């Protein structure tokens, strides 16, 4: 469960970074 949560947070961070880069 802890690992799954970590993966989810990392995925969210990567997704947010990608969206920010696309906006630029």
Secondary structure, 3 states (H helix, E strand, C coil): CHHHHHHHHHHHHHHHHHHHHHHC
